[in-house]
Amino acid sequence: MKTLLALNTDLSALLSTEGQAPEWIELIPAGPTITGRDGRTWLFDELAQQLVLAAFNSRAIDMVIDWEHASEVSAPQGQAAPAAGWIDRLEVRADALWGHVAWTPRAGEQVAAREYRFVSPVFDYDDAYRRVLRMVSVGLTNKPNLVLTALNHEQPETHKLAIPQALAALLGLDASATDDQAVAAVTQLKATATARNNEQPSLDKFVPRLDYDQAVSRATNAEKALSDRKADEHKAVVDFEIDAALKAGKITPATADYHRAACSEQSGLDRFREFVKAAPTVGDPSGLEGNKPDGTSTALNAEEKKVAQLMGISESDFIKGRA
């Protein structure tokens, strides 16, 4: 929840002896409970102090001071929101929050001339405990809310963030729905979900997990075995077609691997068959399959050597007889 808070710090009381704008200004008064002029209260206890300092340090960028909260009011409307200064450090002093300021020349002159006397910090707080969580920005103003030593701006309690339209739609609510309506819708959803989780399921619609996993495993293994068998059968058919085309002289050995890859799918095999039917003979069969060059012979194996020895003939005579 974000709100504009006027913390009533009178800057004129903090002017330097030379009449210049102060380097340090009070942003949130000492708590743990702080109360605005409009009656609103917030919690700025030790936990809030730690949260605010941690959030500021984690951002690692200076916090803006503007005029009349232009960063929060004018900038979202596309209007100019120039900086009046920048807060580069935060400190907790006697349970109050102070910020170190580098003023812009124009803002420094206005503060020194008492044209602006107060600061109004903008911070985030939680709805449950109203604990201050994070500093957002600070505005120069002349209409303070809290009793501070800082610059402030008064704003009604009714300034709240609207429920995002997307969230409202998911909850079945109008975009103008209140926080209470959103909480009620979420509570109803949780109650419905709990009731459904407590329902006893019908056993005829479910199977034990182990049986289900085993059935899925068997089905997966069967599908894989079938796929592997189909792949092996397809490969055997491709090899047969390639060998037949080679023997017919329709393709050459140099292109056999190319055609084999092209036949990896059934559609490719069908195209190859059509190609073989129409293709001319690119190489006639030699008729030399199984023939050996003249003057060559095949050596005897161990069994043949044993037979030749038992028969009392030489290996060369055995080879001639075998031929």
N, C-alpha and C positions, 0 to 999 in steps of 0.2 A: 504494500500500500504506500503510495507516494503522496506527500502533502507539502504545501508551502507553509513554512513556519516563521513567524516574526519573533525574533528573540531580543528585541528591545535593547540593543547596544548603542549607546549614545556616543558616536564617534567624536563629537566635539570635545568630549571629556578626555579623549585619548590623544588629542593633537600634541605633537611634540612642542618643545619650548620654542622652536622656530616657527610654529604654526603650520607644520606640514602634516599630511595625512599619516596616521599611525601605521607602523610596520606590522604590529600584532593586533588582532581584533578578536573579541570573544564571539564565538558562534553559537554555543549551547551553554546555558547556565548550569551551575552545579545542581545535581540531582539529590537523591535518585529520581524523584518525581518533579517534573517541570510543568508549569501551568501557564497557558496563554491568556491574554486579556479576554479572549472570546470564550474561556472556560474549558477549552480542551486541555487534556493532560497527556504526557508521554513519560516513558520510563528511560532514564539515562543513568543506569547503574554501572557497576564495575564491568559487567559483561558487555553492556552496550558500548562502553568506552573502548574495550578491546576489539569489538567487532568493527567499530567505526575506523579505528586506526589501521587495523589489518586490511580492511577493504580499500582504504585510501592508498596505503603503501603498495598493495598488489596491483593497482591500476598503473602506477609508475608514470602518471601524467599529472600536470597541475590542474587544479579545480578552478573553474571560471567564476568570476564575480561580474555580474551584468547590472543593467538598470531595470528595476521593477520586474525582475524575473522574465526578461525577454527570452532567455534560452528555453524556458518552459512554456511560455505563453505565445510569444510572437514567432519564434523559429519554426514550430510545427505548422504554422500558417504560411510559411514561405517568406516571412518578413525578416528584416535585419535584426540581429541580436549581437551587437558588438560587445567586446569585453571591456569592463571597467578596471579589471585587475585579475591577477592570478594568484591562487594560494598554492604554495609549493611545499608547505610543511604544516602538520597538525601536532598539537601538544595538548595533554591533559594537565591542567593546573588547578589544584584544589578542587578536583572533580568537575571542573568546567572545561569545555573544549575551546581551544584557541587556535587561530590560523595565522601563519606568516604571509603577508600580502606584498606583491609587487604591483603597485598601482600604475595604470596608464596615465599619461600626463593630464588628460582632460578630467578624468575621475579624481585624480589626486588634488587638482585645483578645486573641484566642486566640493570635495570633503573638507578641504582646508577653509573654503569660503562658507562652510555650513549650508551649502545648497542641498546636500544630502547628509542626514545626521545618523541614520540607522541602517543596520544590515538585517536581512531576512534569509536564513539558510533554508535550503530545500533538502530534505532527507527522506529516506525510505524507513518505514517502521512496520512491524508485524501487527496484524489485526488482533491476535489473541492477547498479547501482553502489552501492546503498544510500545514495545521496546524499540529504540532507535537502532537502525542496522547499518546505514550507509549514508554518507554525505553525497549530495548530487551537485548542488551549485549554491551560490549565494547571490542575493540581489540587494542593490542599494535601494532604499525606500525611505519615505517620510511618514509611513503609517505602520508603526511597530505593533507587535502582538504580545510577545513575552517581555518580561523584565530582564534585560541583558545589559551587557556592556558591548552591544553589537548592533548591526543594522537589520531591520525587520519589516515584515509585511503581513497584514492580517488577512486571513482567508477563512470562509466558513468550513465547518466540518464536513459538509456535503460533497466536497471535491474528492471523488473517488474514481479509481480506474474502472472503466466499463468492462464487462465480461467480453472476451474476444468472441467475435461472431462465429468463428469455427467451433469454439467450445460450446457456445450456446446451441448451435445446430446439432452437435453430437448429443447434447442432453435433451434435445427436443424443446428448447426454450426460445423465446423471442430475443432479439438482440438487446432489448431494453430490460431484460430480466435482472433482478437484484441478486446480491450475494446470497441472501437467504434462500432464494429460489434455486440457485445453482447448488447450494449445499444440500437442500432437500432432494434434488434430482439425483445427485451422486449417492446420497444415503439410500435412496430407493433402489438404485442400480446394485449397490453392494448387497442389500437385503435379498434382491432377486437372485444374484449370483450365489449367495450362501445357500439359499433354499434349493437351488438346482444342484449344488454340490452335495447336499445332504440327501438327495433323492436316491432310492435304491434302484439301480439299473436292472432292466429285464435281462436275465441270464441267457435267454434264447437268442439275444442279439450280440453276444460277446463270446469269445473263446479265450482260454488261458494263453498268456503271453508266450510261454514256451512252445505250446502247440502251434501258435501262429508263426513264430519265428522258424520252427522246423518246417512248416508247410511252405513258407516263403523260400527257405533255403533249398528245399527239394525242387520247387518250381524253377528257381534260378539255375540250379545245376542242370536240370532237364533242358532248359532253354539253351544253355551253353553247349551241352552235349549235342543237341540237335543242330545248333549253328556250326559247331566244329565238323559234324558229319557232312553237312551240306557243303561246307568249304572244301573238305577233302574230295567229295564227289565232283565238285565243280573243277578243282585242280586236275583231277584225273582226266576229265573230259577235255580240258584245255590242252593238257599234254598230248592226248591222243590226236586232237585236231592239228596241233602244231607238227607233230611227227608225220602225220599223213600229208600235210602240206609240203613238208620238206622232201619226203619221198617222191611226191608228185612233181617236184620242181617248181611249185608255185611261190615259194619264198626261199630265201637263202639262209644259211646258218647265221650269217651276220645280223639278220633282222629277227631271228627267232625270239630273243629276249624282249624286243620291242613289242612284237605281236602278243607274247605271253602276258606282258603287263597290260596291254590294251584289252585283253580278255578277262581281266580280273572280275568284272561284273558280267551278268548274263547278257545284258544288252550289247556289251563289247564283243562277247563270243558270237552273238548272232550276226553282228556286222562283219566279223572275221570270216564266218562261213560264207556270207554273201560275197565277200571279197575274193575268197578262194575259188568260188564257182566262176566268177567272171575274169579272174586274173589269168594272163598268159603264162606259159611255162618259161621261167627265167633260167632254169638249169636242168638239163636232161639227166636222168639217173645214170650213173656211171656203170652200173652192173658189176662193180668190183667189191660189193659188200661181202665180207668174209674171205676174200682172196688175199693171198700173201705174195709179196714180191718174189720173183724167181731167185733161187739160191738161198732162201731162208727156211728155217724150220723152227719148230717149237721144242724147247728142251723138255726132257722127261721129268715128270714129277716123282715124288718119293715112291709111290706105289708102282709106277711103271718101271722105275729103276730096279725095284725088288723083283718084279716079274721077269725082266730081262736077265737078271742074275740067276734066277731059278731055272730059266730056259737055257742058260749057257750061251747067250748071244750078246753081241756088242750093242751098245746103246744106239749106234748109227744104223745097224741092221734092224733093230727094233722100230726105230722111227720110220725106216723105209717100209717095213711090213705094216705099220700102222697106217701109213699113207695109202 
